[in-house]
């Protein structure tokens, strides 16, 4: 049987979650899919777990090890090995829902040429709350889809919800120099350059984790600013979308300023504020931003006066 879907599972020290991800794929109906596990330099029992699965279902699962290079490189490596007409990325700590493949197949069987199919998702938060990701209907205008995602951010799209035509990767790939914001760059380019269709029904469960890199402020600072140039790359993005670079930069800086302020890193918040005023004053000279800037200056002044690490609220 021809392989319709290659499910690529990038994983790094996710041994305690990996069985859940693999079982969620192996329970799907039909025999038209494969699993490609890309081990990004794990030092736990990842290889042992996958090899045990291969012993039982070797025809379905392929395994490759690479030195630790980050999720973007792992996903690109998986695409290079994929035999399917379509690719689906499933993080090693998430799980497909039992009806996922059937829902994707149903859309594909209804005809029309789509470069990607976008399904819904369910999130399980750290406190156990279960939430559905709000559905955002796609426009036939690629620029509108691009801007919608640019303004709503990564919470709008999760890996596991997108079935992507393999040929797309001849033109765009995952960025490999950013760890936690590679999704924003990749999906922005996908929406700007290709046509797709979406549906409301969920296809994946996203499990939020407290040890996620998303909580590492130093990494967030480095990677978020790096995405500006990666995203607005004229070799990839249409020239008509380049004017939105300043808006994206301003939103990025505002978000970083807020994060630094909330975590008591006022000197960094001040430096970022000055960068924001220099590079995109049109977006930053708003009352709420100026009020936060004043509070940052006041916190730093208080620290200098009393020598305290935590000024009063």
C-alpha positions in Angstrom: 0.0 0.0 0.0 1.3 3.5 -0.9 2.3 5.6 2.1 -0.1 8.6 2.4 1.2 10.1 5.6 4.6 10.2 7.2 4.2 11.0 10.9 7.4 12.6 12.0 8.1 12.5 15.8 11.1 14.6 16.8 12.1 13.8 20.4 14.7 14.8 22.9 14.7 13.0 26.3 11.0 12.4 26.1 11.2 8.7 27.0 8.5 9.0 29.7 6.0 10.4 27.1 7.1 8.6 23.9 4.9 5.5 24.3 1.8 7.7 24.5 2.8 9.4 21.2 3.6 6.2 19.4 0.5 4.3 20.6 -1.7 7.2 19.5 -0.4 6.8 15.9 -0.4 3.0 15.9 -4.0 2.9 16.9 -5.1 4.9 13.8 -7.2 3.0 11.3 -5.7 2.1 7.9 -2.3 1.0 6.8 -1.3 4.0 4.7 1.0 5.7 7.2 4.5 5.4 8.6 6.2 6.8 11.7 9.6 8.4 11.5 11.2 9.0 15.0 14.1 11.5 14.9 16.0 11.2 18.2 17.7 14.6 18.7 20.6 13.3 20.9 18.5 11.9 23.7 20.4 10.5 26.7 17.5 8.7 28.3 15.7 5.4 27.3 14.3 6.8 24.0 16.3 4.5 21.7 15.4 1.4 23.8 11.7 2.3 23.8 11.6 2.8 20.0 13.5 -0.4 19.3 11.0 -2.3 21.4 8.2 -0.9 19.3 10.1 -1.8 16.1 10.4 -5.4 17.2 6.6 -5.6 17.2 5.7 -3.1 14.4 9.0 -2.7 12.5 7.2 -2.1 9.2 5.5 1.0 10.6 8.3 2.7 12.6 11.7 4.1 11.4 14.3 5.4 13.9 17.2 7.7 13.3 19.6 9.3 15.8 21.3 12.6 15.4 23.5 14.7 17.6 21.5 17.4 19.5 20.7 20.2 17.0 17.2 21.3 18.1 13.6 20.6 16.9 13.9 22.4 13.6 16.9 20.3 12.4 15.1 17.1 13.7 12.0 17.9 11.8 13.9 18.7 8.6 15.8 15.4 9.0 12.5 13.6 9.3 11.1 15.2 6.2 14.2 14.1 4.3 13.4 10.5 5.2 9.7 10.7 4.7 8.1 8.4 2.1 4.5 9.8 2.4 2.7 12.2 0.1 1.9 14.2 3.2 3.8 14.9 6.4 2.4 15.4 9.9 4.6 16.5 12.8 3.8 15.1 16.2 5.9 16.2 19.2 7.1 13.3 21.4 5.0 14.4 24.4 1.7 14.9 22.5 -0.8 12.4 21.2 -3.1 12.0 18.1 -6.7 11.5 18.8 -8.1 8.1 17.6 -10.1 9.7 14.7 -7.3 12.0 13.5 -6.3 10.1 10.3 -9.9 9.4 9.4 -10.6 13.1 9.6 -7.7 14.1 7.5 -8.5 11.4 4.9 -12.1 12.6 4.7 -11.0 16.1 3.8 -8.5 14.8 1.2 -11.2 12.5 -0.3 -13.6 15.4 -0.9 -11.3 16.8 -3.7 -9.6 20.1 -4.3 -5.9 20.8 -4.3 -4.7 21.8 -0.9 -1.1 22.1 0.2 -2.1 21.6 3.8 -5.1 20.5 5.9 -5.5 22.1 9.4 -7.4 20.4 12.2 -8.4 21.4 15.7 -6.6 20.5 18.9 -7.3 19.9 22.6 -4.9 21.3 25.3 -4.3 19.8 28.7 -3.0 22.6 30.9 -0.6 22.3 33.8 -3.5 22.4 36.3 -5.4 19.7 34.4 -7.8 22.0 32.7 -8.9 20.8 29.2 -9.3 23.5 26.6 -10.0 23.5 22.9 -7.9 25.8 20.6 -10.3 28.4 19.1 -10.9 27.7 15.4 -9.8 30.3 13.0 -11.4 29.9 9.5 -8.9 30.2 6.7 -9.2 32.8 4.0 -8.6 32.3 0.3 -6.3 35.3 0.6 -2.9 34.1 1.8 -1.8 37.5 3.1 -4.8 37.6 5.4 -3.9 34.1 6.8 -0.4 35.2 7.3 -1.4 38.4 9.2 -4.0 36.5 11.3 -1.3 34.2 12.6 1.3 36.9 12.9 -1.0 38.8 15.2 -2.4 35.9 17.2 0.9 34.2 17.8 1.9 30.6 18.4 -1.1 29.7 20.5 -3.2 29.6 17.3 -1.3 26.6 15.8 0.3 23.5 17.3 2.3 20.7 15.6 0.1 17.7 15.1 -2.8 19.8 13.7 -1.3 20.2 10.2 -1.1 17.7 7.4 1.3 19.2 4.9 2.0 18.1 1.3 5.5 16.7 1.0 6.3 18.9 -2.0 6.0 22.1 0.2 9.4 21.2 1.8 11.1 21.7 -1.5 10.6 25.4 -1.0 10.4 26.0 2.8 12.0 24.3 5.8 12.0 24.6 9.5 14.5 27.2 10.8 17.4 25.4 12.6 18.9 28.4 14.5 16.0 29.0 16.8 14.7 26.5 19.3 11.4 27.6 20.7 10.1 30.0 18.0 10.7 27.8 15.0 7.0 27.2 14.7 6.2 30.9 14.2 8.6 31.2 11.3 7.6 28.0 9.6 3.9 28.4 9.9 4.0 32.0 8.9 5.8 31.1 5.7 3.4 28.2 5.1 0.3 30.4 5.4 1.9 33.1 3.3 2.9 30.9 0.4 0.4 28.0 0.2 -3.3 27.2 0.2 -5.1 25.1 2.7 -8.3 24.1 4.3 -9.3 23.8 8.0 -11.9 22.0 10.1 -13.1 22.4 13.6 -12.8 18.8 14.9 -9.7 18.1 17.0 -7.0 15.7 15.8 -4.4 16.0 18.6 -4.0 16.4 22.3 -1.4 18.9 23.4 0.1 18.2 26.9 1.5 21.4 28.5 4.6 20.8 30.6 6.2 22.9 33.3 9.7 22.0 32.2 9.2 23.3 28.7 11.8 25.6 27.1 9.0 28.1 26.8 9.7 29.1 30.5 13.4 29.8 29.9 13.5 33.6 29.7 17.1 33.8 28.4 16.3 31.5 25.6 13.0 33.3 24.9 14.9 36.6 24.6 17.4 35.2 22.2 15.1 33.3 20.0 12.2 35.7 19.8 14.4 38.5 18.5 16.1 36.1 16.1 12.8 35.2 14.5 12.3 38.7 13.1 15.0 38.3 10.4 14.2 34.6 9.9 10.5 35.3 9.3 11.0 38.4 7.1 13.4 36.9 4.7 13.0 38.2 1.2 14.3 35.0 -0.2 11.2 33.3 1.2 8.5 35.9 2.0 6.7 37.9 -0.8 7.9 41.5 -0.9 4.3 42.8 -0.3 4.4 41.4 3.2 7.7 43.0 4.2 6.1 46.2 5.5 4.7 44.2 8.4 8.1 43.6 9.8 8.0 46.7 12.0 4.7 45.7 13.5 6.0 42.2 14.2 9.2 43.6 15.8 7.2 45.9 18.0 4.9 43.1 19.2 8.0 41.0 19.9 9.6 43.8 21.9 6.5 44.6 23.8 6.1 40.9 24.8 9.7 40.7 25.9 9.5 43.9 27.9 6.4 42.6 29.7 8.0 39.2 30.5 11.2 40.8 31.9 9.1 43.2 34.0 6.9 40.5 35.4 10.0 38.4 36.4 11.7 41.4 38.1 14.4 41.8 35.5 14.0 45.5 35.2 17.3 46.5 33.8 16.7 44.2 30.8 13.2 45.5 30.5 14.6 49.1 30.3 17.2 48.1 27.6 14.4 46.5 25.5 12.2 49.5 26.0 15.0 51.8 24.6 15.4 49.4 21.7 11.7 49.6 21.0 11.6 53.4 21.1 14.5 53.5 18.7 13.3 50.9 16.2 9.5 51.2 16.1 8.2 54.3 17.9 5.1 54.4 15.9 3.8 51.3 17.7 5.4 51.8 21.0 4.4 55.4 21.8 1.1 54.3 23.3 -0.1 55.2 26.8 0.0 51.7 28.3 3.6 51.2 27.1 4.7 54.5 28.4 3.1 53.7 31.8 5.0 50.4 31.9 8.2 52.3 31.0 7.6 54.7 33.9 7.1 51.8 36.3 10.3 50.1 35.1 12.3 53.3 35.8 10.7 53.6 39.2 11.5 50.0 40.1 15.2 50.5 39.1 15.4 53.8 41.1 14.0 52.1 44.2 16.5 49.3 43.9 19.3 51.8 43.7 18.0 53.7 46.7 17.4 50.8 49.1 19.7 48.2 47.5 16.8 45.8 47.4 16.3 43.1 44.9 12.6 43.1 45.1 11.0 46.6 45.3 7.6 46.9 46.9 4.5 46.4 44.7 
